Amino acid sequence: MPIEPGKTPFQVDLRLHLRERDEDRDLTRVICELATASRYIIHSIRTGELGVAGTSNLYGESQLKLDVLADRIIRKRMLHTGVIAAIASEEREEIQVVDPDGKFSVAFDPLDGSSLVDVNLAVGTIVGIYKGNDVFKPGREMVAALYILYGPRCTLVYSTGHGTHEFAMNALMEYTLVQENIQMAEKANIYAPGGIRNQYSPAVEAFVSHLEERGSKLRYSGGFVPDINQILIKGQGVFLYPHLRNMPRGKLRMLYELNPMAFLVEQAGGAASNGHQPILDIELEGIDHCEPVFIGSKADVAKVEGLIKTLDS
Ligand code: AFP
């Protein structure tokens, strides 16, 4: 979408961007309410308590108060839209059915990387949006995905299936366009290797060695959102949280982390695979379904798929 004459990108706000692309009005409402939720979340991160809430989520991880707070904030804004069928959150064991006839459902990690907040590293909210009341469809059936990155700047990256676009929060806490239709290069100059290296399979070990021999630089923060954001905004890179000897399904969750990020990266011309097939084509086995992930520059994802076929089979 060409920026109107006389308008600089920074004058195009999120709602206007969605409206000018004739997006569904109710989907626009859901995305804008998520943007509103981020204002409260960023405020809580910068001023809130960091103590442990004393409860734990499905995976047995102790929940930081901010996790619980972020979950509540997003949930409240979703109910405010009036168009939500179901809400799935990484911080809750049950999917909340709001209105079985609701137009959209959301699956989100309200504060991914929350263990990084107390060391002042960037964290984020990850959201997948589905038509109707079923969030267990393959990710390719999502109607939209977005993440919000709470870093030195607060940025929002979204896609409704027509490209991936970046916005930044201004002094008035509004999101204005930074760039649209992000395009990723075929090959990576940076790589983000998750997991413990001595648990890597022969193929993953060979892949990382290949990247290093090519001069790729290691960029890994321990936060999925900032690590993926760096790859998207730099327009190249590859993130891996692979199958490990001690964690054959990897660590990251299909519903809350992998599907939304795969949607955004594919829309930017990248690829996302579990080493054998696209993440977005995988049938979900359940709410806590984890998969290995290789995501980013297309040629590098294809490279590691080839190595897995040759060396790991
Ligand atoms: P937390 O949400 O428990 O901090 O985990 C963050 C995360 O799910 C994802 O954001 C990172 O990419 C990944 O874990 C980092 O895992 P390692 O700590 O094993 O590197």
Boltz pocket constraint, residues with backbone or C-beta under 6 A from the ligand:
constraints:
  - pocket:
      binder: B
      contacts: [[A, 61], [A, 111], [A, 112], [A, 113], [A, 114], [A, 115], [A, 116], [A, 194], [A, 195], [A, 222], [A, 223], [A, 224], [A, 225], [A, 251], [A, 252]]
      max_distance: 6.0
